[in-house]
Amino acid sequence: MKTIALVDPLWGGHHPTYLKFFAKTLLELGHEVIVLCPAPEEVNQWIIGFCPELTNRLHCFGLNEPLLPYFPLRRWQRRKMAIARWQQVAKIMEKIAAKLGKIPDLTFFAWLDSYLGSYLTAATSDHIFPYPWSGLYFQPPLRKNLKYQQLRRGILDPFAVLKSKHCPGVAVLDEGIADRLQRKIAKPVIAFPDFTDESPPDLDWQIVKDIAAKAGGKRIISLLGSLSEYKGLPTFVELSRQVPEGWLFVFAGNLSTIGLKDQEIETIKSFFCSEPENCFFYLTQIPSESQFNALVKISDVLFAVRENFPYSSNTLIKAACFQKLVIANQQYCIGERVKKFHLGYTIESGNIAQCVSLLEKLRTELSTGRLLIEPDFERYRQLHSTEQLITAFKKVLGFV
């Protein structure tokens, strides 16, 4: 039995789901698990609900983002924040060692990205945190060329911390870049499944009933989760304006203005206030995974046209679980997966005319039941299941 610490100072979006399932998986593999997160009691109660017999090997402690004074140079602010995160976890590990009488065999950062950054080296992290660690790297910058690519060495190397002598290997969600990252850091890179919580959909939720009532006989296309620029919100808004008939456009989740220009923000807010007949707005956080899954269940199509986003997307596994088609961008990880498993159709990012034409075609295909593709939802679902998470964690634990 090994002692594994799971660390994530962020909460919201996918973070709770990932951390809970990581803890559950490691407990089921027979290990002792220490969880550091902003909602330790939530994790504890969730584990009690699923496997109460394992909670004697679970220890949950609070962890929030460090509070630092503002520093005007953004890159140096990120460096200071990353160092503060390493220092914070190191101090907590010392307290845990005093309480439990041991240092974890491995600390696994559930969102490793927060602990990396330019101007940060392996020597720095080794000095602060001299314990074995690994983590899930969500957004390695390998699908796009970075500015000044040839100069990104030493303290400018975005992967410098991964070369730490205390890091035996890391995990990624994008299997398409695993080999490239492995060559860059000269250590193992494990592909993790981009799994999801498959809780039964709450079809009694009033919002779902309201959507169904408003849709009538229309097909439903949904943008779910964070309503943001990178998730294609401006494109989805414009698409709803140009496709007035036959479709109901569902916007569900928190509105994020990050990345939007002032004029875009005003346009989008004005659009929401106008309450178009072919749209349904639920502009707040979706309360639970069961309710999120209910929104997926009643949709015909999920919108996954990401803007300038070369990483993995959880939307695809949601779609596969409930056998819903997606419309996605042609490029990068999302586009490759949609094409490989025939999960739906792809367009050029931001190409409204192409998407309008596609929706007209899709409405006919869905009405007749004669799709021009044969989606392999089940194979995608198997590859990105919690069962695959067990296999992936066994590989990670082989590091120590």
Protein Blocks (a to p, Z undefined) as FASTA:
>chain_A
ZZdddddfbgehjlmmmmmmmmmmmmmnopacddddfblmlmmmmmmmmmmmlmmmcccd
ddddddddddfblklmmmmmmmmmmmmmmmmmmmmmmmnopacfbdcdfblmlmgcehia
fklmmmmmmcdcddddfbacfkbccehklmmgcjllmklmmmpfklgbdcdfblmlmmmm
mmmnopacddddddddfbdcdfkbmklmmmmmmnmmaccdddehjddfknommmmmmmmm
mmmghpacddeddddfehiafklmmmmmmmmmnopakbccddbddfbfklmmmmmmmpmb
dcfbdehiabdcfklmmmmmnopacdddfehjklmmmmmnopaccddehilklmmmmmmm
mmmmmmnopafbdcdfklmmmmmcfklmmmmmmmmmmmZZ
